[in-house]
């Protein structure tokens, strides 16, 4: 499946949903729902009707940083993407070339000792590659200790060439974003949660759907090389661990009861991650017995079909490029056959890709749900 899909350029979402017409909000995107081999088409506003009281959504509360800053190496203009703050105070950074159209293109990293001049007479010195075998990301020492203040003053959100124009930072914040105690955040938006609005969250809560907040500060994605994810900071609070464990226990108890309803079995207690970042965080805090523990620190977990998932029953996620490492995680949750069918439907239905695009909800096949929402393309 990972090599069989080609996404036409015109299916890239170039602007946020709310900028595509008068009166639209973030939830004005389409929602593809996969339930085993069954695929259906909805709008994101249909989500409350697709979930059940007792279901639990795991959401990432990491705020998005204005992580792109202009700089110079000698006389050459560059753009620095600040990715991840290390324990030793250094930053993992990616240095890119401006492309003349407001975005950037890949640049050969390094060599060690390269100095980048940043606004405010700040210096960034590249010291060593972040990982062996790749020169894209480097550990760098910044002369200004308050790098987050530097980003607030001179930074802008990271933007890629498929988008139409720069957007304010508020466009890249999800409704779940909370300030971190240390001011840290994500280099790129945890975009699966972007279509949620306050109104939609309130409706979900009123229907008995619960939310478990976790945090994972995402680093800079590999848009060209599609490298696997590298270590990122995460935290699963005690309260969220209890919520997730309770939801799974309640689902197990309900599944053991005789079913007296009609029109398909509708069980609460499904644990659904909102975004691959939420999966990585919660699975990093889960033991081999499937019990989630309060935990924080660094995670280097890569979820693959071979490793599988221990907690998550379903996933709400964007549509990923066919070479993206995220698809391994989706295959671990849904299986390659289901994923291939879903992406085929997304292409035939002209769904939009990337962070401003449409959304894919993967639900467990064993739960039969009456699809009362008709196909609705927006």
C-alpha positions in Angstrom: 0.0 0.0 0.0 2.8 2.4 0.8 4.0 2.6 -2.7 0.8 2.0 -4.6 -0.9 5.4 -3.9 0.0 8.6 -5.8 -1.5 11.8 -4.5 -2.2 14.4 -7.2 -0.9 17.8 -6.4 -4.3 19.4 -6.7 -5.5 17.3 -3.7 -3.2 19.3 -1.3 -5.2 21.6 1.0 -3.7 25.0 0.3 -5.7 27.0 2.9 -7.5 26.2 6.1 -11.2 25.2 5.8 -12.5 28.4 7.4 -10.9 30.4 4.6 -12.6 28.5 1.7 -16.0 30.2 2.0 -18.2 32.6 4.0 -19.5 31.2 7.3 -17.2 28.2 7.4 -15.4 27.0 10.5 -12.6 24.6 11.1 -15.0 21.6 11.1 -15.9 22.3 7.5 -13.8 19.4 6.3 -14.8 15.9 5.2 -14.5 12.8 7.3 -13.7 9.4 5.8 -14.7 6.6 8.2 -13.2 3.1 8.0 -14.7 0.3 9.9 -13.0 -2.9 8.7 -13.8 -3.2 5.0 -16.7 -0.8 5.4 -16.0 2.8 4.3 -18.4 5.7 4.5 -18.2 9.4 3.8 -19.2 12.2 6.2 -18.4 15.7 7.3 -16.5 16.3 10.5 -19.5 17.8 12.1 -21.0 14.2 12.0 -18.4 13.0 14.5 -20.6 13.1 17.6 -23.1 10.8 15.9 -20.3 8.3 15.0 -19.1 7.9 18.6 -20.9 6.5 21.6 -21.3 7.5 25.3 -18.3 6.0 27.1 -15.9 6.4 24.2 -12.6 8.2 25.0 -10.6 10.6 22.8 -6.9 11.0 23.6 -5.9 14.5 22.6 -2.5 16.1 22.4 -2.3 19.5 24.2 1.0 20.6 22.9 0.9 24.2 21.5 2.5 25.0 18.2 5.6 27.3 18.1 6.5 29.9 15.6 9.5 27.7 14.8 10.8 29.1 11.5 13.3 32.0 11.7 15.2 33.7 8.9 19.0 33.7 9.1 22.2 33.9 7.1 25.2 31.7 6.6 27.8 34.1 5.3 25.9 36.1 2.6 23.4 33.3 1.9 19.9 33.6 3.2 18.6 30.5 5.0 15.6 29.6 7.1 16.1 27.7 10.4 13.4 25.3 11.6 13.8 24.9 15.4 12.7 21.4 16.2 13.4 20.0 19.6 15.0 21.3 22.8 17.6 18.8 24.2 18.3 18.2 27.9 21.7 19.9 27.5 20.1 23.2 26.3 21.0 22.6 22.6 18.4 22.6 19.9 17.8 20.2 17.1 17.5 22.4 14.1 17.0 22.0 10.3 18.6 24.6 8.0 16.7 25.1 4.7 17.1 27.4 1.7 14.3 29.9 0.8 12.7 28.9 -2.5 11.7 32.4 -3.6 8.0 31.6 -3.2 7.6 32.1 0.5 8.5 28.5 1.5 11.7 26.5 1.6 13.6 23.6 0.0 16.0 21.1 1.5 19.6 22.0 2.0 22.6 19.9 2.8 23.3 20.2 6.5 26.4 21.2 8.3 29.4 20.9 8.3 30.1 21.0 12.0 31.1 24.5 13.1 28.8 26.3 10.7 27.6 29.5 12.1 24.1 30.9 11.4 23.4 34.5 12.1 19.9 35.1 13.4 17.9 38.2 14.2 18.8 40.2 17.2 22.5 39.5 16.8 22.0 35.9 17.9 24.3 33.1 16.7 23.5 29.5 16.1 26.5 27.1 15.7 25.9 23.6 14.3 27.7 21.0 16.3 26.8 17.5 15.3 24.1 15.6 13.4 21.1 14.5 15.4 21.2 11.0 14.1 23.8 8.8 12.4 23.4 8.5 8.7 21.4 11.7 8.2 22.6 15.3 7.9 19.1 16.9 7.8 18.8 17.7 11.5 21.7 19.0 13.6 22.3 19.7 17.3 23.1 23.4 17.5 24.2 25.8 20.3 22.3 29.1 20.4 24.0 32.2 21.9 20.7 33.5 23.2 19.5 31.3 26.2 15.9 32.4 25.7 15.3 30.7 22.4 11.5 30.5 22.9 11.6 34.3 23.4 13.5 34.6 20.1 10.8 32.5 18.4 8.1 34.7 19.8 9.8 37.8 18.5 11.1 36.8 15.1 9.5 33.4 14.3 6.6 32.3 12.2 4.9 28.9 11.7 6.7 26.4 9.5 5.1 26.4 6.1 5.5 24.0 3.2 5.2 24.6 -0.5 1.8 23.0 -0.9 0.2 25.8 1.1 -0.9 29.1 -0.5 0.4 31.7 1.9 1.8 32.4 5.4 -0.8 32.1 8.1 -0.9 33.6 11.7 0.2 31.3 14.5 -3.4 31.1 15.7 -4.3 29.1 12.6 -1.8 26.4 13.7 -3.1 26.1 17.3 -5.7 23.4 18.0 -8.6 23.9 20.4 -6.8 21.5 22.8 -3.5 23.5 22.9 -2.3 24.5 26.4 0.7 26.5 27.4 3.5 24.3 28.8 5.1 25.3 32.1 8.5 25.7 30.4 7.0 27.4 27.3 8.0 24.5 25.0 5.7 23.2 22.3 5.6 21.6 18.9 7.6 22.6 15.8 4.6 21.6 13.7 0.9 21.5 14.6 -0.6 18.2 15.9 -2.9 18.6 13.0 -5.4 15.8 13.4 -7.1 17.9 16.1 -7.4 21.0 14.0 -11.0 20.4 12.8 -12.3 20.4 16.4 -14.2 23.5 17.5 -15.3 24.5 21.0 -18.9 23.9 19.9 -18.1 20.4 18.7 -16.2 19.5 21.8 -19.2 20.6 24.0 -21.5 18.5 21.9 -19.3 15.4 22.3 -19.1 15.9 26.1 -22.9 16.3 26.3 -23.2 12.9 24.5 -20.9 11.2 27.1 -17.7 11.2 25.1 -14.7 11.8 27.3 -11.3 13.4 26.7 -7.9 12.3 28.0 -5.2 14.9 27.5 -1.6 13.9 26.9 1.3 15.9 25.5 3.9 15.2 22.9 6.0 18.0 21.4 6.3 17.2 17.8 9.6 17.9 15.9 10.1 18.9 12.3 8.7 16.4 9.9 10.8 15.0 7.1 8.9 16.2 4.0 11.4 15.0 1.5 13.2 12.0 3.0 10.3 10.5 5.0 12.6 9.4 7.8 11.1 7.6 10.8 10.3 9.8 13.8 13.1 10.5 16.2 12.9 10.9 20.0 10.4 13.5 21.2 9.3 14.7 24.6 6.0 13.4 26.0 3.9 13.3 29.1 0.9 11.2 30.1 -0.7 12.6 33.3 -2.0 10.3 36.1 -5.6 11.4 35.5 -5.5 10.6 31.8 -3.9 7.2 32.5 -6.8 6.4 34.9 -9.4 7.5 32.3 -7.9 5.3 29.6 -7.6 2.3 31.9 -11.2 2.8 33.1 -12.6 3.1 29.5 -10.9 -0.2 28.5 -12.2 -1.9 31.6 -15.7 -0.7 31.0 -15.6 -1.8 27.4 -14.5 -5.3 28.5 -17.4 -5.5 31.1 -20.0 -4.4 28.5 -18.7 -6.8 25.9 -19.3 -9.7 28.4 -23.0 -8.8 28.8 -25.8 -10.3 26.6 -26.8 -7.9 23.9 -30.5 -6.9 23.8 -30.5 -4.1 21.4 -31.1 -4.0 17.7 -29.5 -2.5 14.6 -25.9 -3.5 15.5 -23.9 -3.6 18.6 -22.9 -0.1 19.9 -20.4 -0.4 22.7 -18.8 2.5 24.5 -15.3 2.4 25.8 -13.5 2.6 22.6 -10.2 4.4 23.0 -9.5 6.6 20.0 -6.4 8.6 19.6 -6.6 12.0 17.9 -3.5 12.0 15.8 -0.4 9.8 15.5 1.3 12.0 18.2 -1.3 10.9 20.7 -0.7 7.3 19.8 3.0 7.6 20.3 2.6 9.3 23.7 0.1 6.8 25.2 1.7 3.7 23.8 5.0 4.9 25.2 3.3 5.0 28.7 1.8 1.5 28.4 3.2 -1.7 29.8 3.2 -5.1 28.1 0.0 -5.9 30.0 -1.8 -3.1 28.3 -2.0 -0.9 31.5 -1.3 2.8 31.0 0.9 4.5 33.6 1.6 8.1 34.3 4.9 8.8 32.6 7.0 11.6 31.1 10.3 12.0 29.4 11.6 11.1 25.9 10.1 8.5 23.6 11.9 6.8 20.7 8.9 4.5 20.1 8.1 3.7 16.4 4.8 2.0 16.1 4.9 -0.6 13.4 2.6 -3.5 12.4 5.1 -5.9 13.9 5.0 -4.1 17.3 1.3 -3.4 17.2 -0.7 -1.2 19.6 -1.7 -2.1 23.2 -4.2 0.6 24.1 -5.6 2.3 21.0 -8.8 0.9 19.4 -9.1 3.6 16.8 -7.5 6.6 15.3 -8.6 10.0 14.0 -5.9 11.3 11.6 -5.1 13.3 8.6 -4.3 11.8 5.2 -0.6 11.0 4.9 1.7 10.8 1.9 2.3 7.2 0.7 5.9 7.2 1.7 5.3 8.7 5.2 6.4 6.7 8.2 3.1 7.5 9.9 1.5 4.9 7.6 3.3 2.1 9.5 1.3 3.2 12.6 -1.9 3.3 10.6 -1.2 -0.2 9.3 -0.6 -1.4 12.9 -4.1 -0.1 13.9 -6.1 -0.9 10.8 -4.1 -3.4 8.7 -2.7 -2.8 5.2 -5.8 -4.1 3.4 -8.2 -1.8 5.2 -5.8 1.1 4.8 -5.3 0.5 1.1 -9.1 0.4 0.5 -9.6 3.6 2.6 -7.0 5.5 0.7 -8.4 4.3 -2.6 -11.7 5.7 -1.5 -10.1 9.0 -0.4 -8.5 9.4 -3.9 -11.7 8.6 -5.7 -13.7 11.0 -3.5 -11.1 13.8 -4.0 -10.3 14.2 -0.4 -7.8 16.8 0.5 -4.4 16.0 2.1 -2.0 17.6 4.6 -2.6 19.7 7.8 -5.4 21.8 6.4 -7.1 18.9 4.7 -9.7 16.2 5.4 -9.7 13.6 8.1 -9.8 9.8 8.4 -11.5 8.0 11.3 -10.4 4.4 11.8 -12.8 2.4 14.0 -12.4 -1.2 15.1 -14.1 -3.6 12.8 -15.8 -5.6 15.5 -18.1 -2.8 16.4 -21.0 -2.6 14.0 -22.5 0.9 14.0 -25.6 2.1 12.2 -24.3 4.6 9.6 -27.2 7.0 9.9 -25.2 9.9 8.4 -25.5 9.9 4.7 -22.6 10.5 2.3 -22.0 14.2 2.3 -19.2 15.9 0.4 -18.4 19.4 1.2 
